[in-house]
Amino acid sequence: QGPGTGAPRQTKGATTDYYKQVVDSVGDLKCAIDRLERNSPSSRHQTAIRAANQVEEIIDQWKAEA
């Protein structure tokens, strides 16, 4: 399997680890955007915050379906 084709299918445990990575990453992203917004308020930052919140909602749906 060549580069860029993605990892082979993993076990359910690995999938759980990936979910955790996504959740942690979104949390970090939200904190970073929040700091940016407080330092330099902007409608672009507000849009990014809303987008990060939407990603969080999607992750919550994944968890509910798991």
C-alpha positions in Angstrom: 0.0 0.0 0.0 1.5 3.3 -1.1 1.8 6.6 0.7 -1.3 8.6 1.2 -3.7 5.7 0.9 -4.5 5.7 4.6 -3.9 3.2 7.3 -5.3 -0.4 7.0 -8.5 -1.1 8.8 -7.9 -1.1 12.6 -9.7 -2.7 15.5 -12.5 -1.1 17.4 -10.0 -0.1 20.1 -8.0 1.8 17.6 -11.2 3.5 16.3 -11.9 4.6 19.9 -8.4 6.1 20.1 -9.0 8.0 16.9 -12.2 9.4 18.3 -10.4 10.5 21.4 -7.7 12.2 19.2 -10.4 14.0 17.2 -12.2 15.1 20.4 -8.9 16.3 22.0 -7.9 18.1 18.8 -11.3 19.9 18.5 -11.0 21.0 22.1 -7.5 22.4 21.5 -8.8 24.1 18.3 -11.7 25.7 20.2 -9.3 27.0 22.9 -6.9 28.4 20.3 -9.7 30.2 18.4 -11.2 31.5 21.6 -7.8 33.0 22.6 -7.5 34.5 19.1 -11.0 36.0 19.4 -10.3 37.5 22.8 -7.1 39.0 21.6 -8.4 40.3 18.3 -12.3 40.1 18.0 -13.4 39.4 14.5 -16.4 37.9 12.6 -14.0 35.4 11.0 -13.1 34.1 14.4 -16.8 33.9 15.4 -17.4 31.9 12.2 -14.5 29.5 13.1 -15.9 29.1 16.6 -19.3 28.2 15.2 -17.6 25.7 12.8 -15.7 24.1 15.7 -19.0 23.8 17.7 -20.6 22.1 14.7 -17.7 19.6 14.5 -18.2 18.9 18.2 -21.9 18.2 17.6 -21.0 15.8 14.8 -18.7 13.9 17.1 -21.4 13.7 19.7 -23.7 12.1 17.1 -20.9 9.6 16.3 -20.7 8.7 19.9 -24.4 8.3 20.2 -24.4 5.9 17.1 -21.4 3.9 18.4 
